[in-house]
Amino acid sequence: AYQYNWLHTVIPAPLSSKPLAVELRAHGRFKKSDALSMDVEISQLQPADVVAVKVNGNTVAGWKRIRPNRLVAPVKASQLKFGNNKVTVQLAKTDPRSKAKRVITALELKVKR
């Protein structure tokens, strides 16, 4: 569902240890059987980088790298509010061997029914 994807609003944006705030709209009602996940795409993401994401103040855990610059994690429907949701993304740890600037290029909430 397109309304869950906020590309080219505040994104793309440089990513650092300071949280980047993004509003993510969720105007659907989710069922218990729905599988929700969040994808984050970051250019120049290094293997030792650690990304921290919160949705409405709740930490999103269980991140897996599915491509060199793309991470995915499960999200619980209880973490989301109907309407606008505050998401923060930051680099909790940066690989010291790389001086390349990290840029977040995508933040997506995916729903599988």
C-alpha positions as CSV (number, residue, x, y, z in Angstrom):
1,A,0.0,0.0,0.0
2,Y,1.6,3.2,-1.2
3,Q,0.5,5.4,1.8
4,Y,2.8,3.4,4.0
5,N,5.9,4.4,2.0
6,W,7.4,7.8,2.5
7,L,10.1,8.2,-0.1
8,H,11.4,11.6,-1.1
9,T,9.7,13.5,1.7
10,V,12.4,14.0,4.4
11,I,14.1,11.1,2.7
12,P,16.8,10.9,1.2
13,A,18.6,12.5,4.1
14,P,22.0,12.1,5.7
15,L,22.0,9.6,8.6
16,S,24.1,10.0,11.7
17,S,24.1,9.4,15.4
18,K,21.4,12.1,15.8
19,P,17.9,10.6,15.3
20,L,16.2,11.5,12.0
21,A,12.5,12.0,12.6
22,V,10.0,10.8,9.9
23,E,6.2,10.6,10.0
24,L,4.8,7.4,8.6
25,R,1.0,7.3,7.8
26,A,-0.9,4.1,8.6
27,H,-4.6,4.5,7.6
28,G,-5.5,0.9,7.5
29,R,-6.7,-1.4,10.2
30,F,-4.4,-4.3,10.7
31,K,-5.6,-7.8,11.5
32,K,-3.7,-10.2,13.8
33,S,-3.0,-12.4,10.7
34,D,-1.3,-9.5,8.9
35,A,2.5,-9.8,8.7
36,L,4.0,-6.3,9.1
37,S,7.6,-5.4,8.4
38,M,9.7,-2.3,8.1
39,D,12.4,-1.9,5.4
40,V,15.2,0.7,5.7
41,E,17.5,1.4,2.8
42,I,20.8,3.2,3.5
43,S,23.4,4.0,0.9
44,Q,27.0,3.3,1.9
45,L,25.8,1.1,4.8
46,Q,28.8,-0.9,6.1
47,P,28.7,-4.4,7.6
48,A,29.7,-3.2,11.1
49,D,27.2,-0.3,11.1
50,V,24.3,-0.6,13.6
51,V,21.0,1.1,12.8
52,A,18.5,2.0,15.5
53,V,14.8,2.5,14.6
54,K,11.9,3.4,16.9
55,V,8.2,3.6,16.1
56,N,6.2,5.8,18.5
57,G,9.0,5.5,21.0
58,N,9.2,1.6,20.8
59,T,12.4,0.0,19.6
60,V,12.1,-2.1,16.4
61,A,14.2,-5.2,16.9
62,G,15.2,-8.2,14.8
63,W,16.9,-6.4,11.9
64,K,18.2,-8.6,9.1
65,R,20.3,-7.5,6.1
66,I,18.6,-8.6,2.9
67,R,20.9,-6.7,0.6
68,P,24.1,-4.8,1.3
69,N,22.2,-1.6,1.8
70,R,18.8,-2.9,2.9
71,L,17.6,-4.0,6.3
72,V,14.2,-5.5,7.2
73,A,12.6,-6.2,10.6
74,P,9.2,-7.4,11.8
75,V,6.8,-4.8,13.3
76,K,3.9,-5.5,15.6
77,A,0.5,-3.9,14.8
78,S,0.4,-2.8,18.4
79,Q,3.5,-0.5,17.8
80,L,1.4,1.5,15.2
81,K,-1.3,4.1,15.7
82,F,-4.0,4.8,13.2
83,G,-2.9,7.9,11.3
84,N,0.5,9.5,11.8
85,N,3.3,7.5,13.4
86,K,6.6,9.0,14.6
87,V,9.6,7.0,13.4
88,T,13.2,7.8,14.3
89,V,16.2,6.3,12.5
90,Q,19.8,6.7,13.6
91,L,23.2,5.2,13.3
92,A,23.8,3.7,16.8
93,K,27.3,2.5,15.7
94,T,29.3,3.5,12.7
95,D,32.0,1.3,11.2
96,P,35.2,3.3,12.0
97,R,36.9,2.0,8.9
98,S,34.6,3.9,6.6
99,K,34.3,7.7,6.3
100,A,31.6,7.4,3.6
101,K,28.4,9.4,4.4
102,R,25.4,7.2,5.1
103,V,22.2,8.4,3.4
104,I,18.8,6.9,4.2
105,T,17.0,6.5,0.8
106,A,13.9,4.5,1.8
107,L,11.7,3.7,4.8
108,E,8.8,1.4,4.1
109,L,6.1,-0.3,6.1
110,K,5.0,-3.5,4.3
111,V,1.8,-5.4,5.0
112,K,1.3,-9.0,3.9
113,R,-2.3,-10.3,4.2
